[in-house]
């Protein structure tokens, strides 16, 4: 073997080893998780073991909704932390609110058994299961059996995908160290950012997902929509991995209840 051949072989070997080490360093998010920040701290402060605005300590119950929070029909206005809407989309939100106050449920996608959409899906109020392979991560929500896939193999959305927006959208991701960086596009405008905050089909969602100490999983979400938002909206979701015995999601056969609702 010549010196040149040996150097080439050594370079290839080192590259293979580096790739294997990089892959082994990728965290495994697989498992069932339940949200720990679904509700804010109750009036008067956080309970023992929980910092204001943070997840409860292991074994501590979730806090009830704050009684000062705006009602779900919008009759008390929008929360200070809500996405900041352009005049056109604020008018849409106000029209939905007016209809809800009047008793209409036409804007309630959950009642219609429709998927929560992104990024609302990541509230994961009923829990989620994460299934991970080298090329793809799937997030499954018990609520309405909704799911989304994040492709990690370098693929990009085709024009067919972009022309056919969906509730979950089309998500691609890559690893930056131990953080999964995700971008979601091709989202239809039938869902809501959160609550019943409307958005356009120009909305994109970016996420940075990583493990925190004590086995918590964090999803930092940034929503951008040049038509509906005056500025990007950011939120953080935190989840705790379920222990054995609590690590099973149930079937959510939403359509079964639709006949009873008539």
N, C-alpha and C positions, 0 to 999 in steps of 0.2 A: 504494500500500500504506500503510495507516494505521500509526501507531507501535505500536499494540497488536498488529496482525497481524504486524508485523516482529519484535516481541519474542517472540511465540509461535513463529514460524518459527525464530528464533535458538535458542530453548530446545530445540526438537525436534532441530535440527541438532547442538547441543552434546551432547544425550543420546545421539544416534546415534554421534557420535565417541567419547564416553566408553565406550559399549558395545563398539565396535570395538577400542578400545585395551585394554579389559579382557580381551576374548577373545584378542587377540594376545599378551597377557602370560601366558596360561596355558601352562605347560610341556607339551611333547610327550613323553609317556612311551613312545611306540611303539618297539618293538624286541624283541629276544630278550635275556634276562638269565639269568645263572647265579648261584647263591648264593655268597657269600664268607664267610659265618659259619655254614656247615652244621655245622662241628665246632669245638670249643674248642681252645685251644693245647695242645700235648702236654706231658706231665710235664717239668719242668725249665725251662719258660718258652717263649716264642714264638720262632719262627725269625727270622733276620735280615729286616728289612723289615716285620715285623708286630708291632704292640703287643698286649699281652695283652688278649683280649676284643674286639679290633678286626679288621677285614678285612685280608687280606694286601696288600702292595704289588703293583702290576702286575707280572706275570711270576712272582710267587712262588706255589708250590703250596699247596693247601689242607692244613691240618694233619690228621693222623690223629685218630681219636677218643681222648679221654683214657682211659687204662687204669683210672683210678679211678672212672669214671662207672658208675652203676648198670647192671646188665644189663637187656636189653630185656624179660626175663621178670619183673622186679621182685624177684628173689630177694635183692637187696642193699638193698631199700627204695626210697624215693623220694628224688630229688635235692632239695637245699634250695631250688632255684629252681622246683620243680614247683608247679602250682596247688594251693592249700590247700583241701582238700575237707571238706565237712560229714561228720559221722559216718555218715550214710546212704550217701553216695557213696564214702567211704573204704572202707566194707564192700564195696561193689561192686567197687572197684579191687582189694581184697585177694582177692576171689573169683576175679577174672580172673587175677591173678598166680598164685594157687594152681593154677589150671587150666593156665596156661602152663608153670609149673615141672614139672607132671606130663606135659607134652608135647602138650597140646591146642592146636590152631590155630583153634579156633572163633571166637576174638575177633579174628583177624587179617583185617581188612577188605581189606587190600592183596592177600592171598592169594586172597580171594574176588572180586577184580577190582572191588571197590566204590570209589567216589570217596573221596579222602582226607577230604573235608569241610572245613569252616571252623572254626578258623583253621589247622588242620594243613596244608591245601593250600598255604598260603603258605610252607612250608618249601622247596618247589620244588626238591627235591634233583636232579631231572633237567633243570632249567631251565624257563623259562616265556617265553611270548610275550605282549606287551602290544599290543593293537590299540585305537587311540583315535580317536574322532570327537568332535564337539562335544557330542553328547547321550548318549554311552555309551562306557565303557571295558570291554574284555573281557580277562580274564586266562586264558591257556590254559596248562595244565601238561602236560608230556610224560607224567608219571606217570599211567597209566590214562586218558589223553586227557581229563582233567578240565578243566572250565572254569567260570568265573563271570562275570557281567555286573554292572557298576556303572552304574546309570542316573543321568544328570546333568540330566535335563530337568524335574525337579520332581515327577515322579510319586511316588506312595506305594503301598505294597502293599495290594491289595484284601483283603477278608475271605476270599475264596476262596484266595488265596495264603497268608494267615496260617493257614488251616485245613488246609493241605497242605504242611507243612514238608519241606524237602529237604536234601541234603548240603551244597550250596553256599549255601543260604539265598537271601534276597532282599536285594540290596545297592543302596542309594541313596547318592549323594554330592554334594558341592558343593565349590567352590574357596574357600579362604581364602588369598588371595594366591597364592603358588606351591605351596601345600600342598593335596592332595586329601584331604578329610575324608569318610570312608565309615562308614555304619552298616549292619550286616547283621542281619536278623531271620529268623524262620520257618526255624529250623534244627532238623532232626530229631535225636533222641537216639540214633541208631544209629552216629554217628561219635564221634571222640574229640577232646579239646582238643589234646592232644599225646601221643605214645606211645599208651598205652591208658587215659588219664585220662578217665573218663566225664563226661557232662554231661546236663542236663535239656533239655526243649524250651523252657525259659524263657531259655536262653542268648542273649545278644546280643554282637556283636563290633563294636568301633569301631576304626578305623584312621586314621592320619595318614601319608600317603605323599608324599614329596618327594625332590628331587634333593639329593645331597650333593656336595661338591667332588670333582673327579677322575672325574666321570661315574657315581658310585655312586647307587643308588636305595635309599631307606630306607623301611621300613614299620614304624611303631610301632603295636603291637596291644594293645588292652585288652579283656579278656574279662570279662563280668559274667554271673553266674548265681546268683540268690537261692536256688535249691534245692540246687545242687551245690557252690558255692564260699562260703567264709567271708569272702572279700574279693576284689575284682577282681584278675585276674592279668594281668601285663604282660610283653610280650616285644618284642624288636626284631629284624627281619630285614633283611639288607642284601644287595644284588645288584649285580653289575657287568655292564654292557652288553657283549654278545658282539661280538667283532670279526668282520669279514667272513671267511667260511670256517668260522666256528664259530657262525653265527647261524641255523642250521636245526635245528628239532626233528624227531624221528623219530616215526613212528607207534608207538603202544604197544598192540599187539593182545594185551592181557592174556588174553583168553578162549582164545587158541590154546594157551596153556600149561596150561590146566586139564585137558585130556584126558591130557596126559603125566604130570600129578601123581597120577592115579588109580592 
